Amino acid sequence: MKKYLLIIVSLAFFSTGIFGQTSIPKAQSMFIYNFSRLIEWPAGFSTGDFVIGVLGHSDIANELKAYTTGKKVGVQSIKVEEYKDPAEIGKCNILFVSFGKTKEMPAILSKIGGSSTLIIAEKRGACDDGAAINFLIVNNALKFEIKPSNAKNGIKLSSKLSDMATEVY
């Protein structure tokens, strides 16, 4: 219980006026790591490395690499992989889709297919296009919206994520 309380407090802190203290990619990286701790993947995705894929945004990838160094998700070591094109996407637990790549969501969804990959994006309307979590800037603060039905193939989102989201679809 203390672990979840710490995660909730951390997310609440970083979602209230973070820009004077940190960059958007750094804040997004912190959120992504904390999201990973509130999500359960099926058995096939709970062994080996915990892979966070980043499509089209090297700043996020660099921040994720720095922020997650030495950290784990459960017993899994975290590995960050960068992709320039949907065709390069490999097996990953989380796929972050940058603003400029959301237009390629049909190809992304086709590539991950029946995989247990959670998609996180950063463009308004991305939840309608297939993202389960989408970052928003609201009143100069980083927030997120969530569409639990887009978390498929055995991925289970904690209700705490919905409680913290600005919008649940």
C-alpha positions as CSV (number, residue, x, y, z in Angstrom):
1,M,0.0,0.0,0.0
2,K,2.8,2.4,0.8
3,K,4.3,1.7,-2.6
4,Y,1.1,2.8,-4.4
5,L,0.7,5.8,-2.2
6,L,4.3,6.9,-3.1
7,I,3.5,6.5,-6.8
8,I,0.2,8.4,-6.5
9,V,1.9,11.3,-4.7
10,S,4.8,11.3,-7.2
11,L,2.4,11.5,-10.2
12,A,0.3,14.2,-8.5
13,F,3.4,16.2,-7.8
14,F,4.7,16.0,-11.3
15,S,1.4,16.8,-12.8
16,T,1.1,20.2,-11.2
17,G,3.1,22.9,-12.8
18,I,6.3,20.9,-13.6
19,F,7.7,23.1,-16.3
20,G,9.7,25.5,-14.1
21,Q,11.4,22.5,-12.5
22,T,12.0,20.0,-15.4
23,S,11.6,19.5,-19.1
24,I,8.5,17.9,-20.7
25,P,10.5,14.8,-21.9
26,K,11.9,14.3,-18.4
27,A,8.5,14.6,-16.8
28,Q,7.0,12.2,-19.4
29,S,9.8,9.7,-18.6
30,M,9.0,9.9,-14.9
31,F,5.3,9.3,-15.7
32,I,6.0,6.4,-18.0
33,Y,8.2,4.7,-15.4
34,N,5.5,5.2,-12.7
35,F,2.8,4.0,-15.1
36,S,4.8,0.7,-15.6
37,R,4.4,0.0,-11.9
38,L,0.6,0.4,-12.0
39,I,0.1,-2.0,-14.9
40,E,0.1,-5.8,-15.0
41,W,1.3,-7.6,-18.1
42,P,0.5,-11.3,-19.0
43,A,3.1,-13.9,-18.3
44,G,4.9,-13.7,-21.6
45,F,5.6,-10.1,-21.0
46,S,6.6,-10.5,-17.4
47,T,10.0,-12.2,-18.0
48,G,13.2,-11.1,-19.6
49,D,13.8,-7.3,-20.0
50,F,11.0,-4.8,-19.6
51,V,11.2,-3.0,-22.9
52,I,10.1,0.6,-23.4
53,G,10.0,1.4,-27.1
54,V,10.1,5.0,-28.3
55,L,8.9,5.8,-31.8
56,G,10.2,9.1,-33.1
57,H,11.4,11.1,-30.1
58,S,15.1,10.7,-29.1
59,D,14.7,13.3,-26.3
60,I,12.2,11.0,-24.5
61,A,14.4,7.9,-25.2
62,N,17.4,9.7,-23.7
63,E,15.5,10.8,-20.7
64,L,14.0,7.3,-20.2
65,K,17.5,5.8,-20.4
66,A,18.8,8.2,-17.8
67,Y,15.8,8.0,-15.5
68,T,15.5,4.2,-15.5
69,T,19.2,3.3,-15.2
70,G,19.4,0.7,-12.4
71,K,15.6,0.6,-11.9
72,K,13.4,-2.4,-12.5
73,V,9.7,-3.1,-13.1
74,G,9.1,-5.9,-10.7
75,V,12.0,-8.2,-11.2
76,Q,12.6,-7.1,-14.9
77,S,15.5,-4.9,-15.9
78,I,14.4,-1.9,-18.0
79,K,15.7,-1.6,-21.6
80,V,14.8,1.4,-23.8
81,E,14.7,0.9,-27.5
82,E,14.4,3.7,-30.2
83,Y,12.5,3.2,-33.4
84,K,12.4,5.7,-36.3
85,D,9.7,3.8,-38.3
86,P,6.8,1.5,-37.3
87,A,8.4,-1.3,-39.3
88,E,11.3,-1.3,-36.8
89,I,9.1,-1.9,-33.7
90,G,10.0,-5.0,-31.8
91,K,8.5,-6.7,-28.8
92,C,8.0,-4.1,-26.1
93,N,5.9,-3.7,-23.0
94,I,5.3,0.0,-23.6
95,L,5.5,1.9,-26.8
96,F,5.7,5.7,-26.6
97,V,4.5,7.3,-29.9
98,S,5.7,10.8,-30.4
99,F,3.5,13.6,-31.6
100,G,4.8,13.5,-35.1
101,K,4.3,9.7,-35.4
102,T,0.7,9.5,-34.3
103,K,-0.4,9.8,-37.9
104,E,1.1,6.4,-38.4
105,M,-1.1,4.8,-35.8
106,P,-2.7,2.3,-38.3
107,A,0.7,1.0,-39.2
108,I,1.7,0.9,-35.5
109,L,-1.4,-1.1,-34.5
110,S,-0.8,-3.4,-37.4
111,K,2.8,-4.0,-36.4
112,I,2.1,-4.7,-32.7
113,G,-1.0,-6.8,-33.7
114,G,-2.0,-9.2,-30.9
115,S,1.0,-8.2,-28.8
116,S,0.6,-7.1,-25.1
117,T,2.1,-3.7,-25.8
118,L,0.6,-0.6,-24.1
119,I,0.6,2.4,-26.3
120,I,1.3,5.9,-24.8
121,A,1.1,9.0,-27.0
122,E,1.2,12.7,-26.7
123,K,-1.3,14.1,-29.2
124,R,-4.8,15.2,-28.4
125,G,-7.2,12.5,-29.8
126,A,-4.6,9.7,-29.7
127,C,-6.9,7.6,-27.4
128,D,-9.4,7.6,-30.3
129,D,-6.7,6.3,-32.5
130,G,-5.5,3.4,-30.3
131,A,-3.4,4.8,-27.5
132,A,-4.3,3.6,-24.0
133,I,-2.7,6.6,-22.3
134,N,-2.2,10.1,-23.8
135,F,-0.2,13.0,-22.4
136,L,-1.8,16.5,-22.4
137,I,-0.6,19.9,-21.3
138,V,-3.3,21.5,-19.3
139,N,-2.7,24.9,-17.6
140,N,1.0,24.6,-18.0
141,A,1.0,21.2,-16.3
142,L,1.6,17.7,-17.7
143,K,-1.6,15.6,-17.4
144,F,-2.8,12.4,-19.0
145,E,-6.0,10.8,-20.3
146,I,-6.7,7.1,-20.4
147,K,-8.8,4.7,-22.4
148,P,-8.7,1.4,-20.6
149,S,-10.3,-0.5,-23.5
150,N,-7.2,0.2,-25.6
151,A,-5.1,-1.8,-23.1
152,K,-5.6,-5.2,-24.8
153,N,-4.2,-8.7,-24.8
154,G,-4.0,-9.4,-21.1
155,I,-2.8,-5.9,-20.0
156,K,-4.5,-4.9,-16.7
157,L,-4.5,-1.2,-15.7
158,S,-4.8,-0.3,-12.1
159,S,-7.9,1.7,-11.2
160,K,-5.5,4.2,-9.6
161,L,-4.5,5.3,-13.1
162,S,-8.1,6.1,-14.0
163,D,-8.4,8.0,-10.7
164,M,-5.5,10.2,-11.6
165,A,-6.4,10.8,-15.2
166,T,-8.0,14.1,-16.4
167,E,-10.3,12.1,-18.6
168,V,-11.3,8.4,-18.8
169,Y,-12.9,7.2,-22.0
